[in-house]
Amino acid sequence: MSKSAMVRARLEPGLKEHVEDIFRQLGINTTQAITMFYKQIELHKGLPFDVAIPTSTTLKTFTSTDNGKNLVVCKGAKDMFKKLGI
């Protein structure tokens, strides 16, 4: 199948550079990544990940943790599981 359709998008330059660096580490280019994304949308018949509007509780938690408050610091996986009671 001929590849002649074009997709254009405007992105923040820093985001574009960061993501393209990740693509390079993965050994793929932007076109290949976009093609994979489109294929996943086609296979899932929708976005291949959940998209949701955060609740007020989630937003408060984001704000709190972004400000370094109410964080639980763990020394490792065992410590985390212990603190979670698992």
Phi, psi and omega in degrees: 000136181287137178259097182231353179283144182245147173235130178236139179210148175258131181229161171294131183306319180296319178297314180301312181297316181298314182292319179294330174295319177296317177302315179301318179296328179278349180080026178233162176254176184299319179299316179296320180295316179295320178298317178297318179299313179298319180297319179295321176299316179298315181293321181275348185057040181164184179296142183277022177205160180285139174235123182215153175275124182299144176286169179298324178296317179296316179298320177297319179296316177302313181298315181298310182290326176299330179269007177077018181255152176057036178268145173248116182261132181244146180281340181177187183298317181299316179297319180297312180297321178298314180295330178278349181077027181256000000 
